[in-house]
Amino acid sequence: MSEGIEMTEAKLLPGKPLAGKIQQGIRSEIEGFIKRGLEVPLFVALQVGGNAASRWYVGEQRKLASQLGIGFQEVPSRDTRL
């Protein structure tokens, strides 16, 4: 071990509750945008290629955007080299 480096015990973060708190904060911010007459943010996903894992991931992004009150747009790419 190098001098001056202090080892600490790793902490396990509770992922779902933490994600829920973050998502609630985002929803609150979006509601604030709407109340102030601002535009709702738009999440744009560039879909390159057509493999199943990529399609699933973009689908999950679409669901989360909907849950958060964020607009979503998928832009398919004609380039399928990836």
C-alpha positions as CSV (number, residue, x, y, z in Angstrom):
1,M,0.0,0.0,0.0
2,S,1.2,3.5,-0.8
3,E,2.1,5.9,1.9
4,G,-0.6,8.6,2.6
5,I,-3.5,6.5,1.2
6,E,-6.1,5.7,3.8
7,M,-8.3,2.7,3.2
8,T,-11.9,2.9,4.1
9,E,-14.7,0.4,4.1
10,A,-16.9,0.3,1.0
11,K,-20.5,1.3,1.5
12,L,-23.4,-0.4,-0.3
13,L,-25.7,2.2,-1.7
14,P,-29.4,1.3,-1.8
15,G,-29.9,1.9,-5.5
16,K,-33.7,1.9,-5.9
17,P,-34.5,4.3,-3.0
18,L,-31.7,6.6,-4.1
19,A,-32.9,6.6,-7.7
20,G,-36.4,7.3,-6.5
21,K,-35.3,10.4,-4.6
22,I,-33.4,11.7,-7.6
23,Q,-36.3,11.0,-9.9
24,Q,-38.7,12.8,-7.6
25,G,-36.4,15.8,-7.6
26,I,-36.4,15.8,-11.4
27,R,-40.2,15.6,-11.5
28,S,-40.5,18.5,-9.1
29,E,-38.2,20.6,-11.3
30,I,-40.1,19.7,-14.4
31,E,-43.4,20.8,-12.7
32,G,-41.7,24.0,-11.7
33,F,-40.7,24.6,-15.4
34,I,-44.4,24.1,-16.4
35,K,-45.7,26.4,-13.7
36,R,-43.3,29.2,-14.9
37,G,-44.3,28.7,-18.5
38,L,-41.0,27.2,-19.6
39,E,-40.6,24.5,-22.1
40,V,-40.5,20.9,-21.0
41,P,-37.0,19.4,-21.5
42,L,-36.7,17.0,-24.5
43,F,-34.6,13.9,-24.3
44,V,-33.4,12.8,-27.7
45,A,-32.0,9.3,-28.3
46,L,-30.0,8.6,-31.4
47,Q,-30.6,4.9,-32.3
48,V,-27.7,3.5,-34.2
49,G,-28.0,0.0,-35.5
50,G,-30.9,-2.2,-34.6
51,N,-29.7,-4.8,-32.2
52,A,-32.1,-6.0,-29.5
53,A,-30.1,-4.7,-26.5
54,S,-29.9,-1.2,-28.0
55,R,-33.7,-1.2,-28.8
56,W,-34.4,-2.3,-25.2
57,Y,-32.2,0.5,-23.8
58,V,-33.9,3.2,-25.9
59,G,-37.3,1.8,-24.8
60,E,-36.2,2.1,-21.1
61,Q,-35.1,5.7,-21.7
62,R,-38.6,6.4,-23.3
63,K,-40.4,4.9,-20.2
64,L,-38.3,6.9,-17.8
65,A,-38.7,10.1,-19.7
66,S,-42.5,9.6,-19.6
67,Q,-42.4,8.9,-15.8
68,L,-40.4,12.1,-15.2
69,G,-42.6,14.3,-17.4
70,I,-39.8,14.8,-20.0
71,G,-40.4,14.8,-23.7
72,F,-38.8,12.0,-25.7
73,Q,-37.8,11.7,-29.3
74,E,-36.0,8.8,-30.9
75,V,-33.9,9.5,-34.0
76,P,-33.1,6.4,-35.9
77,S,-29.8,6.4,-37.8
78,R,-29.6,5.1,-41.3
79,D,-26.0,4.1,-40.5
80,T,-26.1,0.5,-39.3
81,R,-22.3,-0.1,-39.1
82,L,-22.3,-0.1,-35.3
